[in-house]
């Protein structure tokens, strides 16, 4: 904790962490409130699910694109444009009563315009601290983001059920605009200029560490999504127990990140941290009991923030600074696709003969596959114990006078 306190005393670090967490807070609210809103209008969870799928598809397709734009046009213009379009789309969903296909289009636009806050802030981090502090900063970021997943669903559920889904959606818009403005106007966003990449779009995926980070992120987030679907199905379709168990999952991640996130990141760091998650998820499938599931998910959670910190550090350390934002965009897209896959697989298994036990097992299987990838391809991951997680410097040709 002393190391984290030192980080937070670094000029600007506490401010930029608080601003980006506020700007990202709607990420923990949008899916739930759109689900409730569309179901309330149409009376169909199927229609609501299709709209949510459109949001996710928009996010997955546009993430690398808008992240790369920041190197071409600057962070502030891109973040301002995407925030404005996302806010307008969500406002339209809240206030307009239109056919379902129109909601699908609006959902896709809202997803595609999701501001690339994660790519921006993790690119900025690389210029705020030295290489030896960067891994700890990524760990702190991964830990503190759990507050979003602990608090946001509770807040939006309360508002949507007490004041209505229109009010809930407008609250999301207010936080999106307010938090986005705070982040965009932060001095650090204006100081850091991402050089324009000289590589063609998508070329960063040819770098083995980025491809590995994308694949592992896909499998890891897929396991989380399968867990969430399993927990909701286990405890009366989202009753109080479900919320508490998922909160314990996030609290375990917060505790693990703050306690172990600062540890050195060698080539086997990802495998060690995923082992903790995989063991916890495997144990979860043994007994469908609220106390057992809560305890095993807390254990699994201990490895989550440290594993996510490794993903961020590997991404930054493996590309030139001009490619960091796009690289984070691709890793984020992998995670979004993983979330959709994990939810779909768990949903199919829940409705099948294996029920929720099979769904919990699928979550463990997703994570076990990620662990297998981390073990088999450990040599493809960088050793950050000495060089730190700073990006590869961009170099320019030097003109000489002969």
C-alpha positions in Angstrom: 0.0 0.0 0.0 2.9 2.3 0.6 3.8 2.0 -3.1 0.2 2.9 -4.1 0.2 6.0 -1.8 3.4 7.1 -3.5 1.8 6.7 -6.8 -1.2 8.8 -5.8 1.1 11.6 -4.6 2.6 11.8 -8.1 1.2 15.0 -9.7 -2.0 14.4 -11.6 -2.3 10.7 -11.0 -5.1 10.8 -8.4 -7.0 13.3 -10.5 -6.8 11.4 -13.7 -7.8 8.1 -12.0 -10.8 9.8 -10.4 -11.8 11.5 -13.7 -11.5 8.3 -15.8 -13.4 6.2 -13.3 -16.3 8.7 -13.3 -16.3 8.8 -17.1 -16.4 5.0 -17.2 -19.0 4.7 -14.5 -21.9 4.4 -17.1 -20.2 1.2 -18.4 -21.6 -0.5 -15.4 -25.1 0.9 -15.9 -25.9 0.9 -19.6 -26.6 -2.8 -20.2 -28.9 -3.2 -17.3 -30.9 0.0 -17.8 -31.3 -0.6 -21.6 -32.5 -4.2 -20.8 -35.1 -2.9 -18.3 -36.2 0.0 -20.6 -36.7 -1.9 -23.8 -38.4 -4.8 -22.0 -40.7 -2.3 -20.3 -41.7 -0.8 -23.7 -41.9 -4.0 -25.8 -42.8 -6.6 -23.1 -40.1 -8.8 -24.6 -36.7 -9.7 -23.1 -35.8 -11.1 -26.5 -36.2 -7.7 -28.1 -34.2 -6.1 -25.3 -31.5 -8.7 -25.8 -31.2 -7.9 -29.5 -30.8 -4.2 -28.7 -28.1 -5.1 -26.1 -26.4 -7.2 -28.7 -26.4 -4.3 -31.1 -24.7 -2.1 -28.4 -22.0 -4.8 -27.9 -21.4 -5.2 -31.6 -21.0 -1.5 -32.0 -18.5 -1.3 -29.2 -16.5 -4.3 -30.5 -16.3 -3.0 -34.1 -15.6 0.6 -33.3 -13.2 0.3 -30.4 -9.9 -0.1 -32.3 -11.1 2.5 -34.9 -11.9 5.3 -32.4 -8.8 4.4 -30.4 -6.6 4.8 -33.5 -8.3 8.1 -34.4 -6.8 9.6 -31.3 -3.4 9.4 -32.9 -4.6 11.1 -36.0 -6.9 13.9 -34.6 -5.9 14.0 -31.0 -7.6 12.7 -27.8 -9.8 15.6 -27.0 -11.5 15.9 -30.4 -12.2 12.2 -30.6 -13.4 11.9 -27.0 -15.6 14.9 -27.4 -17.2 13.6 -30.6 -17.8 10.1 -29.3 -19.2 11.4 -26.0 -21.6 13.7 -27.8 -22.9 11.0 -30.2 -23.2 8.4 -27.4 -25.2 10.8 -25.2 -27.5 11.8 -28.1 -28.1 8.1 -29.0 -28.9 7.2 -25.4 -31.2 10.2 -25.0 -33.1 9.1 -28.1 -33.5 5.6 -26.7 -34.8 7.1 -23.5 -37.3 9.6 -25.0 -38.5 8.1 -28.3 -41.1 5.4 -28.6 -40.2 3.7 -31.9 -40.2 0.2 -33.5 -37.6 -2.3 -32.2 -35.4 -2.0 -35.4 -35.0 1.7 -34.7 -33.9 0.9 -31.1 -31.4 -1.6 -32.6 -29.9 1.1 -34.8 -29.7 3.6 -31.9 -28.1 0.9 -29.7 -25.5 0.2 -32.4 -24.7 3.9 -32.7 -24.5 4.3 -28.9 -22.1 1.3 -28.7 -20.0 2.4 -31.6 -19.7 5.9 -30.1 -18.6 4.6 -26.7 -15.7 7.0 -25.8 -12.3 5.2 -25.8 -11.6 6.2 -22.3 -9.7 3.1 -21.4 -7.4 3.3 -24.4 -6.8 7.0 -23.7 -6.0 6.8 -20.0 -3.8 3.7 -20.2 -1.8 5.5 -23.0 -1.6 8.6 -20.7 -0.4 6.5 -17.8 2.8 5.6 -19.8 3.8 9.2 -19.8 2.9 10.1 -16.2 5.2 7.7 -14.3 8.5 5.9 -14.8 8.7 2.4 -16.2 9.2 0.8 -12.8 6.0 2.4 -11.5 3.8 1.7 -14.5 2.9 -1.9 -13.6 1.8 -0.8 -10.1 -0.3 2.0 -11.7 -2.0 -0.5 -14.0 -2.7 -2.7 -10.9 -4.2 0.2 -9.0 -6.3 1.1 -12.0 -7.6 -2.5 -12.4 -8.4 -2.7 -8.7 -10.2 0.6 -8.4 -12.4 -0.1 -11.5 -14.1 -2.8 -9.4 -16.0 0.1 -7.7 -17.8 0.6 -11.0 -19.0 -3.0 -11.0 -19.9 -3.0 -7.3 -21.8 0.4 -7.2 -23.1 1.1 -10.7 -25.5 -1.8 -11.1 -27.0 -1.2 -7.6 -27.5 2.5 -8.3 -29.1 2.1 -11.7 -31.4 -0.7 -10.5 -32.6 1.4 -7.6 -33.2 4.5 -9.9 -34.8 2.5 -12.7 -37.2 0.7 -10.3 -38.1 3.7 -8.2 -38.1 6.5 -10.7 -38.4 4.7 -14.0 -36.1 3.6 -16.8 -36.3 7.0 -18.6 -34.9 8.7 -15.5 -32.3 5.9 -15.3 -31.2 6.4 -18.9 -31.0 10.2 -18.4 -28.9 9.6 -15.3 -26.5 7.6 -17.4 -26.4 10.4 -19.9 -25.7 13.0 -17.2 -22.8 10.9 -15.8 -21.5 10.2 -19.3 -21.3 13.9 -20.2 -20.2 15.1 -16.8 -17.5 12.4 -16.3 -16.4 12.7 -19.9 -16.0 16.5 -19.6 -14.0 16.1 -16.4 -11.7 13.6 -18.1 -11.4 15.5 -21.4 -10.6 18.8 -19.7 -8.0 17.2 -17.4 -4.6 18.8 -18.1 -2.9 15.4 -18.7 -5.3 14.7 -21.7 -4.1 18.0 -23.2 -0.4 17.4 -22.5 -0.1 13.9 -24.0 0.0 13.7 -27.8 -0.2 10.3 -29.4 2.1 10.3 -32.5 0.3 9.3 -35.7 1.0 5.6 -36.3 2.9 4.7 -39.4 1.6 1.1 -39.4 -1.5 0.0 -41.3 -4.7 -0.5 -39.3 -4.7 -3.8 -37.5 -1.0 -4.4 -37.9 -0.5 -4.4 -34.1 -2.3 -7.7 -33.9 0.7 -9.3 -35.7 2.8 -8.7 -32.6 2.6 -12.0 -30.6 2.1 -10.3 -27.2 -0.8 -8.2 -28.4 -2.4 -11.3 -30.0 -1.9 -13.2 -26.8 -3.3 -10.4 -24.7 -6.4 -10.3 -26.9 -7.0 -14.0 -26.8 -6.4 -14.3 -23.1 -8.6 -11.3 -22.5 -11.3 -12.9 -24.6 -11.2 -16.1 -22.5 -10.9 -14.3 -19.1 -13.8 -11.9 -19.7 -15.8 -14.8 -21.2 -15.4 -16.6 -17.8 -16.7 -13.5 -16.0 -19.7 -13.3 -18.2 -20.5 -17.0 -17.7 -20.2 -16.5 -13.9 -22.6 -13.5 -14.0 -25.2 -15.4 -16.0 -24.8 -18.4 -13.7 -25.2 -16.4 -10.5 -28.3 -14.6 -11.8 -29.9 -17.9 -12.8 -29.0 -19.5 -9.5 -30.5 -16.9 -7.2 -34.0 -16.3 -8.4 -33.1 -14.4 -11.6 -31.3 -11.5 -10.0 -32.5 -11.5 -6.4 -30.7 -9.9 -3.5 -28.3 -12.9 -3.2 -27.2 -12.6 -6.8 -26.2 -8.9 -6.3 -24.4 -9.7 -3.1 -22.5 -12.6 -4.6 -21.4 -10.6 -7.6 -20.3 -7.8 -5.3 -18.2 -10.3 -3.3 -16.6 -11.4 -6.6 -15.6 -7.7 -7.3 -14.5 -7.2 -3.7 -12.2 -10.2 -4.1 -10.7 -8.6 -7.2 -10.3 -5.3 -5.4 -8.5 -7.0 -2.5 -6.3 -9.0 -4.8 -5.3 -6.0 -6.8 -4.4 -3.9 -3.9 -2.5 -6.7 -2.1 -0.7 -8.5 -4.9 -1.0 -6.3 -8.0 2.4 -4.7 -7.3 4.3 -7.9 -7.6 6.9 -8.2 -10.5 5.6 -9.3 -13.8 7.7 -11.9 -15.5 6.8 -14.2 -18.3 4.9 -16.5 -15.9 3.0 -13.8 -14.1 -0.1 -14.2 -16.2 -0.2 -18.0 -15.7 0.3 -17.7 -11.9 -2.6 -15.1 -11.6 -4.9 -17.0 -13.8 -4.3 -20.2 -11.8 -5.9 -18.5 -8.8 -9.0 -17.5 -10.9 -9.3 -20.9 -12.5 -9.1 -22.8 -9.1 -11.7 -20.5 -7.6 -14.1 -20.9 -10.6 -13.6 -24.7 -10.6 -14.5 -24.9 -6.9 -17.7 -22.9 -7.6 -19.2 -25.6 -9.7 -19.0 -28.2 -6.9 -21.9 -26.9 -4.7 -24.8 -24.6 -5.5 -25.0 -22.8 -2.2 -24.9 -19.1 -1.6 -22.1 -19.2 1.0 -20.0 -21.7 -1.0 -20.4 -19.7 -4.2 -19.6 -16.4 -2.4 -16.5 -17.9 -0.9 -15.2 -19.5 -4.0 -15.9 -16.4 -6.2 -14.0 -14.3 -3.6 -11.1 -16.6 -4.0 -11.3 -16.4 -7.8 -11.7 -12.6 -7.6 -8.3 -12.3 -5.9 -6.6 -13.1 -9.2 -8.7 -10.9 -11.5 -7.3 -7.4 -11.0 -3.7 -8.7 -11.0 -4.4 -10.6 -14.2 -6.0 -7.6 -15.9 -3.0 -5.5 -14.8 -0.7 -7.9 -16.6 -2.8 -7.6 -19.7 -2.4 -3.8 -19.6 1.3 -3.9 -18.9 1.9 -6.5 -21.7 -0.1 -4.3 -24.2 1.9 -1.2 -23.4 5.3 -2.8 -23.3 4.9 -4.6 -26.6 4.2 -1.7 -29.1 5.4 1.7 -30.0 3.8 4.6 -28.1 2.0 5.6 -31.3 0.3 2.2 -31.4 -0.7 1.9 -27.8 -4.2 3.3 -28.1 -5.1 1.0 -31.1 -3.6 -2.0 -29.3 -5.8 -1.3 -26.2 -8.7 -1.0 -28.6 -8.1 -4.5 -30.0 -7.6 -6.0 -26.6 -10.9 -4.4 -25.5 -12.7 -5.8 -28.6 -11.5 -9.2 -27.7 -12.9 -8.8 -24.2 -16.3 -7.6 -25.5 -16.5 -10.6 -27.8 -15.5 -12.8 -24.9 -18.3 -11.4 -22.8 -20.9 -12.1 -25.5 -19.5 -15.7 -25.9 -19.4 -16.4 -22.2 -23.0 -15.2 -21.7 -24.2 -17.2 -24.7 -22.6 -20.4 -23.7 -23.7 -20.2 -20.1 -27.3 -19.3 -21.2 -27.5 -22.4 -23.4 -26.1 -24.6 -20.6 -28.5 -23.1 -18.0 -31.5 -24.1 -20.2 -30.0 -27.6 -20.8 -29.9 -30.8 -18.7 -26.7 -29.7 -16.8 -28.4 -26.5 -15.5 -26.4 -23.9 -13.5 -23.8 -26.4 -12.5 -22.8 -26.9 -16.1 -22.8 -23.1 -16.6 -20.4 -22.6 -13.6 -18.2 -25.3 -15.2 -18.2 -23.4 -18.5 -16.8 -20.4 -16.6 -14.0 -22.5 -15.2 -13.4 -23.9 -18.7 -13.1 -20.5 -20.3 -10.5 -19.5 -17.6 -8.7 -22.8 -17.9 -8.2 -22.3 -21.6 -6.8 -18.8 -20.9 -4.4 -20.4 -18.4 -3.4 -23.0 -20.9 -2.6 -20.3 -23.5 -0.6 -18.3 -20.9 1.4 -21.5 -20.1 2.0 -22.7 -23.6 2.9 -19.3 -25.0 4.7 -17.9 -21.9 7.8 -17.2 -24.0 5.7 -14.9 -26.2 5.0 -12.6 -23.3 7.5 -9.9 -22.3 9.5 -10.1 -19.0 8.7 -6.8 -17.3 10.8 -7.3 -14.1 13.7 -5.3 -15.4 12.6 -3.1 -18.3 9.2 -2.1 -16.9 6.0 -1.6 -19.0 6.9 1.5 -20.9 6.1 1.4 -24.6 8.8 1.1 -27.3 9.9 4.6 -28.2 8.8 6.0 -31.6 11.8 7.0 -33.7 12.0 9.5 -36.5 14.6 9.8 -39.3 17.2 12.4 -38.5 18.3 14.8 -41.2 22.0 15.2 -41.4 24.1 17.8 -43.3 26.8 16.2 -45.4 
